[in-house]
């Protein structure tokens, strides 16, 4: 089953890698490079804003707890012994 899935994925990627530049070139010839540049810029900004908004909704930033923020980082036993020997 895994071989079949990788075969399908490779086939789809191959088709996309061949057709995407052809369709992009056709689109630029029909509409012009300036217009395409601006259109894709607007699409990029919109996708970025949607990504930021969904990111904040899906993964809210948790405020650190006071005990966590004031506690010093713990050293491993090996690091503590090394520091004692060289001080």
WOVEN-V91543 format. One record per residue. RES is the residue in one letter. SS is DSSP state (H for helix, E for strand, L for the rest). OMEGA is omega in radians with two decimals (none if undefined). Layout:
# WOVEN-V91543
res/ss/omega
RES/SS/OMEGA
RES/SS/OMEGA
This chain:
# WOVEN-V91543
res/ss/omega
X/L/-3.13
X/H/3.11
X/H/3.12
X/H/-3.14
X/H/3.11
X/H/3.08
X/H/3.11
X/H/-3.14
X/H/-3.14
X/H/3.11
X/H/-3.14
X/H/3.13
X/H/3.11
X/H/3.12
X/H/3.14
X/H/-3.13
X/H/3.12
X/H/-3.02
X/H/-3.07
X/H/3.11
X/H/3.12
X/H/3.12
X/H/3.10
X/H/3.10
X/H/3.10
X/H/-3.14
X/H/3.13
X/H/3.11
X/H/-3.10
X/H/-3.02
X/H/-3.11
X/L/-3.06
X/H/-3.13
X/H/-3.13
X/H/3.13
X/H/3.13
X/H/-3.14
X/H/-3.12
X/H/3.14
X/H/3.04
X/H/3.11
X/H/3.12
X/H/3.13
X/H/3.13
X/H/3.14
X/H/3.12
X/H/3.10
X/H/3.12
X/H/3.10
X/H/3.11
X/H/3.13
X/H/-3.13
X/H/3.12
X/H/3.10
X/H/3.12
X/H/3.10
X/H/-3.08
X/H/-3.10
X/L/-3.14
X/L/-3.13
X/L/-3.14
X/L/3.08
X/L/3.13
X/L/3.11
X/L/-3.12
X/H/-3.13
X/H/3.14
X/H/-3.07
X/H/-3.07
X/H/-3.11
X/L/3.11
X/L/3.12
X/L/-3.13
X/L/3.08
X/L/3.04
X/L/-3.12
X/H/-3.14
X/H/3.12
X/H/3.14
X/H/3.11
X/H/3.13
X/H/-3.14
X/H/3.13
X/H/-3.11
X/H/-3.06
X/L/3.14
X/L/none
